[in-house]
Amino acid sequence: MPLTPEEPQIHESVPGPRTAPTSGRSALTPRPVPGPPRPVPPREVATAGVGAGRPGPARPVGKSTAAAADSGPVTPAASAVPAVPAQRAADPAPAQIQLIPAPADGAVDAAEEAVDLLLDSGRAPGEILVLTTGDQHPWADHELTFGEASYWAQHDAADDVFYADISSTRATGRPVVVVALNGGDDGRLPKALAGALSRAGLLLIVCGDPARINALLRAGA
């Protein structure tokens, strides 16, 4: 979806209530917001995201990360990552952008937390795409050992959360795109983030340093 000339409205969303860090104190550990029970899809078991009958790591469960000190024009939100509507309205407005503050080495964990909350709120696994800006997600690394054909077949099946590098042009859009800002070159990231926004049908969640994210989004606008 093309970007509009205006700077996107950014709303910070972190799992559970949080208290802004003060000197000598760390932020409260976010607590997940309970959602309605959902049926467990066939692939969302102990080896979720791994090919049927194939040994390998399960999709990691996100660990709570302390919220980093906010900087930049980020508007705090009281709720955790919300459930988003199942259907996109006729209005062709860009997807909503939400920030989850996290250090670079905790961005993947923060992205996993966001995925867990989205699933708990009723979002189908096949509607979520997770992109990394630095090292590949461990799930992607594992699946690529079986060959690109097998890896991309799981993307095309669209029946589970899919993990890819943000620079990949083959990963198509989904209703919700989660970006883990876990590294990468600031010279290429503005264009990559703009591409991630265009792939998000309803919601783009970016996990990383808020000041860096705001700068990258402005540079790519």
PyMOL commands that set and color helices and strands:
alter all, ss='L'
color gray80, all
select helices_A, chain A and resi 104-120+125-127+138-144+148-157+189-199+210-220
alter helices_A, ss='H'
color red, helices_A
select strands_A, chain A and resi 10-12+75-76+96-101+128-132+162-165+174-180+200-208
alter strands_A, ss='S'
color yellow, strands_A
deselect
rebuild
show_as cartoon
